[in-house]
Amino acid sequence: MSIKEKTIQKLESKIEDIEGYIEEKGIGSSQLSRVNKFQRDINLGLVIGSLIGVAGITTWLMIRD
């Protein structure tokens, strides 16, 4: 690995660290964490709802015949 590639890799890791710190401690971080939790809950609800829907359609198709 050349010096240029090592330097780029180190700079990218430092930038990611700074972005993580800003995301954790910066302005709006509490709202961001709430939005992330809300999005996770919505995604779980969609997955569970889809599974229930598929199970219901499958049951209906089996009983129909």
ZADO-1210 file (C-alpha; in nm, 4 decimals, padded with zeros to 6 digits):
<atoms>
<atom x="00.0000" y="00.0000" z="00.0000" code="MET" pos="1"/>
<atom x="00.1440" y="00.3335" z="-00.0992" code="SER" pos="2"/>
<atom x="00.1706" y="00.6391" z="00.1214" code="ILE" pos="3"/>
<atom x="-00.1013" y="00.8120" z="-00.0804" code="LYS" pos="4"/>
<atom x="-00.3486" y="00.5259" z="-00.0229" code="GLU" pos="5"/>
<atom x="-00.2656" y="00.5121" z="00.3494" code="LYS" pos="6"/>
<atom x="-00.3150" y="00.8877" z="00.3800" code="THR" pos="7"/>
<atom x="-00.6486" y="00.8740" z="00.2000" code="ILE" pos="8"/>
<atom x="-00.7632" y="00.5845" z="00.4186" code="GLN" pos="9"/>
<atom x="-00.6638" y="00.7676" z="00.7394" code="LYS" pos="10"/>
<atom x="-00.8345" y="01.0880" z="00.6273" code="LEU" pos="11"/>
<atom x="-01.1541" y="00.9014" z="00.5415" code="GLU" pos="12"/>
<atom x="-01.1567" y="00.7322" z="00.8823" code="SER" pos="13"/>
<atom x="-01.1038" y="01.0674" z="01.0568" code="LYS" pos="14"/>
<atom x="-01.3877" y="01.2233" z="00.8588" code="ILE" pos="15"/>
<atom x="-01.6168" y="00.9322" z="00.9496" code="GLU" pos="16"/>
<atom x="-01.5228" y="00.9759" z="01.3166" code="ASP" pos="17"/>
<atom x="-01.6023" y="01.3469" z="01.3023" code="ILE" pos="18"/>
<atom x="-01.9350" y="01.2809" z="01.1260" code="GLU" pos="19"/>
<atom x="-02.0244" y="01.0221" z="01.3904" code="GLY" pos="20"/>
<atom x="-01.9425" y="01.2662" z="01.6687" code="TYR" pos="21"/>
<atom x="-02.1530" y="01.5388" z="01.5072" code="ILE" pos="22"/>
<atom x="-02.4402" y="01.2945" z="01.4573" code="GLU" pos="23"/>
<atom x="-02.4179" y="01.1870" z="01.8214" code="GLU" pos="24"/>
<atom x="-02.3604" y="01.5249" z="01.9892" code="LYS" pos="25"/>
<atom x="-02.4524" y="01.7862" z="01.7301" code="GLY" pos="26"/>
<atom x="-02.7571" y="02.0030" z="01.6802" code="ILE" pos="27"/>
<atom x="-03.0681" y="01.7935" z="01.6260" code="GLY" pos="28"/>
<atom x="-02.9104" y="01.4702" z="01.7473" code="SER" pos="29"/>
<atom x="-03.2015" y="01.3907" z="01.9803" code="SER" pos="30"/>
<atom x="-03.4516" y="01.4422" z="01.6987" code="GLN" pos="31"/>
<atom x="-03.2396" y="01.2253" z="01.4718" code="LEU" pos="32"/>
<atom x="-03.2357" y="00.9399" z="01.7212" code="SER" pos="33"/>
<atom x="-03.6141" y="00.9658" z="01.7619" code="ARG" pos="34"/>
<atom x="-03.6630" y="00.9603" z="01.3858" code="VAL" pos="35"/>
<atom x="-03.4368" y="00.6557" z="01.3544" code="ASN" pos="36"/>
<atom x="-03.6387" y="00.4705" z="01.6206" code="LYS" pos="37"/>
<atom x="-03.9653" y="00.5716" z="01.4530" code="PHE" pos="38"/>
<atom x="-03.8400" y="00.4540" z="01.1128" code="GLN" pos="39"/>
<atom x="-03.7305" y="00.1215" z="01.2641" code="ARG" pos="40"/>
<atom x="-04.0750" y="00.0746" z="01.4205" code="ASP" pos="41"/>
<atom x="-04.2497" y="00.1566" z="01.0912" code="ILE" pos="42"/>
<atom x="-04.0281" y="-00.0906" z="00.9029" code="ASN" pos="43"/>
<atom x="-04.0991" y="-00.3645" z="01.1572" code="LEU" pos="44"/>
<atom x="-04.4712" y="-00.2935" z="01.1314" code="GLY" pos="45"/>
<atom x="-04.4584" y="-00.3176" z="00.7525" code="LEU" pos="46"/>
<atom x="-04.2709" y="-00.6479" z="00.7648" code="VAL" pos="47"/>
<atom x="-04.5062" y="-00.7997" z="01.0213" code="ILE" pos="48"/>
<atom x="-04.8117" y="-00.6694" z="00.8337" code="GLY" pos="49"/>
<atom x="-04.6821" y="-00.8164" z="00.5089" code="SER" pos="50"/>
<atom x="-04.6218" y="-01.1544" z="00.6706" code="LEU" pos="51"/>
<atom x="-04.9710" y="-01.1566" z="00.8163" code="ILE" pos="52"/>
<atom x="-05.1144" y="-01.0571" z="00.4786" code="GLY" pos="53"/>
<atom x="-04.9286" y="-01.3333" z="00.2947" code="VAL" pos="54"/>
<atom x="-05.0344" y="-01.5881" z="00.5570" code="ALA" pos="55"/>
<atom x="-05.3965" y="-01.4727" z="00.5291" code="GLY" pos="56"/>
<atom x="-05.4007" y="-01.4912" z="00.1495" code="ILE" pos="57"/>
<atom x="-05.2372" y="-01.8344" z="00.1586" code="THR" pos="58"/>
<atom x="-05.4923" y="-01.9602" z="00.4113" code="THR" pos="59"/>
<atom x="-05.7786" y="-01.8154" z="00.2080" code="TRP" pos="60"/>
<atom x="-05.6506" y="-01.9813" z="-00.1116" code="LEU" pos="61"/>
<atom x="-05.6184" y="-02.3180" z="00.0654" code="MET" pos="62"/>
<atom x="-05.9655" y="-02.3002" z="00.2225" code="ILE" pos="63"/>
<atom x="-06.1319" y="-02.1717" z="-00.0942" code="ARG" pos="64"/>
<atom x="-06.0721" y="-02.4978" z="-00.2817" code="ASP" pos="65"/>
</atoms>
